[in-house]
């Protein structure tokens, strides 16, 4: 009897469980879902960044238009201050449009030459806009010598558009 029970015990095997569930490769439905999620997230970020760029450009344009309209209307401010504000605004617009590395370091005649080359309306800054560069150093009574401030404001408006 022991002989038979030893034989029977030798024939017993452990219970074999299920194979582990494979994580990879995933089923095609999961691939489609994953692609859709990636597409939706990237589309959301692209649309958001485009909207933010558009909104920032609009805010800049509105702010520049506001400054220019204040310069046109404000009769109390001296011309020297108006020219300084106009020069600062023009520098900001040029940096915004062409980048800091291109035009931020320019000054004096180099700045005026660069403005003349890149002006959207072809305004001659070297001849007609020289006061932008010279006004900080000129005496108050000699600031506007036959040059129309309105004409320079209209030229800067061309940069805003």
C-alpha positions as CSV (number, residue, x, y, z in Angstrom):
1,X,0.0,0.0,0.0
2,X,2.9,2.3,0.7
3,X,4.3,1.4,-2.6
4,X,1.1,2.5,-4.4
5,X,0.7,5.7,-2.3
6,X,4.3,6.6,-3.1
7,X,3.6,6.1,-6.8
8,X,0.5,8.2,-6.6
9,X,2.3,10.9,-4.7
10,X,5.0,11.0,-7.3
11,X,2.4,11.6,-10.0
12,X,1.0,14.7,-8.3
13,X,2.0,18.1,-9.8
14,X,1.5,21.7,-8.5
15,X,-1.5,23.6,-9.8
16,X,-0.4,25.8,-12.6
17,X,-1.9,29.3,-12.5
18,X,-2.7,31.6,-15.4
19,X,0.0,33.2,-17.3
20,X,0.6,36.8,-16.2
21,X,-1.3,39.4,-18.2
22,X,1.1,41.1,-20.7
23,X,1.2,45.0,-20.5
24,X,2.9,45.3,-23.9
25,X,2.0,45.3,-26.7
26,X,-1.3,46.9,-26.0
27,X,-4.4,46.3,-28.0
28,X,-5.1,48.6,-31.1
29,X,-7.9,50.3,-29.3
30,X,-5.6,51.6,-26.6
31,X,-3.2,52.8,-29.3
32,X,-6.0,54.9,-30.9
33,X,-7.0,56.3,-27.5
34,X,-3.4,57.2,-26.7
35,X,-3.0,58.9,-30.1
36,X,-6.2,60.8,-29.6
37,X,-5.2,62.0,-26.2
38,X,-1.8,63.1,-27.5
39,X,-3.4,64.9,-30.4
40,X,-6.0,66.6,-28.2
41,X,-3.4,67.8,-25.6
42,X,-1.0,69.1,-28.3
43,X,-3.9,70.8,-30.1
44,X,-5.0,72.4,-26.9
45,X,-1.5,73.8,-26.2
46,X,-1.0,75.0,-29.8
47,X,-4.4,76.8,-29.8
48,X,-3.6,78.3,-26.3
49,X,-0.2,79.5,-27.3
50,X,-1.5,81.0,-30.6
51,X,-4.3,82.8,-28.6
52,X,-1.8,84.1,-26.1
53,X,0.5,85.4,-28.9
54,X,-2.5,87.0,-30.6
55,X,-3.7,88.6,-27.3
56,X,-0.2,89.9,-26.4
57,X,0.2,91.5,-29.9
58,X,-3.2,93.1,-29.5
59,X,-2.4,94.4,-26.0
60,X,0.8,95.9,-27.3
61,X,-0.9,97.5,-30.3
62,X,-3.7,98.9,-28.1
63,X,-1.1,100.3,-25.6
64,X,0.9,101.9,-28.4
65,X,-2.2,103.4,-29.9
66,X,-3.2,104.8,-26.5
67,X,0.3,106.4,-26.0
68,X,0.2,107.9,-29.5
69,X,-3.2,109.3,-29.0
70,X,-2.2,110.8,-25.7
71,X,0.9,112.4,-27.4
72,X,-1.4,114.0,-30.1
73,X,-3.9,115.4,-27.6
74,X,-1.6,116.4,-24.7
75,X,-0.7,120.1,-25.2
76,X,0.6,120.6,-21.7
77,X,3.6,118.3,-22.0
78,X,6.7,120.0,-23.5
79,X,7.8,118.8,-26.9
80,X,11.1,117.4,-25.5
81,X,9.1,115.0,-23.3
82,X,6.8,114.0,-26.2
83,X,9.9,113.3,-28.3
84,X,11.4,111.2,-25.5
85,X,8.1,109.2,-25.2
86,X,8.0,108.8,-28.9
87,X,11.6,107.5,-29.0
88,X,10.9,105.0,-26.2
89,X,7.8,103.8,-27.9
90,X,9.6,103.4,-31.2
91,X,12.4,101.5,-29.6
92,X,9.9,99.1,-27.9
93,X,8.0,98.6,-31.2
94,X,11.2,97.9,-33.1
95,X,12.4,95.4,-30.5
96,X,9.0,93.7,-30.5
97,X,8.9,93.5,-34.3
98,X,12.6,92.6,-35.1
99,X,14.0,91.3,-31.8
100,X,16.2,92.6,-29.1
101,X,19.5,91.3,-30.6
102,X,19.0,93.2,-33.8
103,X,18.1,96.7,-32.7
104,X,18.4,97.2,-29.0
105,X,22.1,98.2,-29.1
106,X,21.8,100.8,-31.8
107,X,22.1,104.5,-31.0
108,X,22.5,107.8,-32.7
109,X,22.9,107.8,-36.4
110,X,23.1,104.0,-36.6
111,X,19.7,103.8,-34.9
112,X,18.2,106.3,-37.4
113,X,19.7,104.5,-40.4
114,X,18.3,101.2,-39.2
115,X,14.9,102.9,-38.7
116,X,15.0,104.3,-42.2
117,X,15.8,100.9,-43.7
118,X,13.1,99.0,-41.8
119,X,10.3,101.6,-41.7
120,X,7.1,100.1,-43.1
121,X,6.0,103.4,-44.7
122,X,9.5,104.5,-45.9
123,X,9.8,107.5,-43.5
124,X,13.3,109.0,-43.7
125,X,14.3,108.9,-40.0
126,X,17.8,110.1,-40.8
127,X,16.5,113.4,-42.2
128,X,13.1,114.0,-40.7
129,X,13.4,112.0,-37.5
130,X,16.8,113.0,-36.2
131,X,15.2,114.8,-33.3
132,X,14.4,111.4,-31.8
133,X,18.1,110.9,-31.2
134,X,19.1,114.5,-30.6
135,X,16.3,115.8,-28.4
136,X,17.6,114.5,-25.1
137,X,20.7,116.6,-25.5
138,X,19.1,119.7,-27.1
139,X,18.0,122.8,-25.1
140,X,14.2,123.0,-24.6
141,X,13.7,126.0,-26.9
142,X,15.6,124.3,-29.8
143,X,13.8,121.0,-29.8
144,X,11.4,121.4,-32.7
145,X,13.1,123.4,-35.5
146,X,10.7,123.2,-38.4
147,X,10.0,119.4,-38.0
148,X,6.5,118.4,-37.4
149,X,5.8,116.3,-34.3
150,X,2.6,115.2,-35.9
151,X,4.5,113.8,-38.9
152,X,6.7,111.8,-36.6
153,X,3.7,110.5,-34.7
154,X,2.1,109.4,-37.9
155,X,5.4,107.6,-38.9
156,X,5.4,105.7,-35.6
157,X,1.7,104.8,-36.2
158,X,3.0,103.0,-39.2
159,X,5.1,100.8,-36.9
160,X,2.0,100.0,-34.8
161,X,0.0,98.5,-37.7
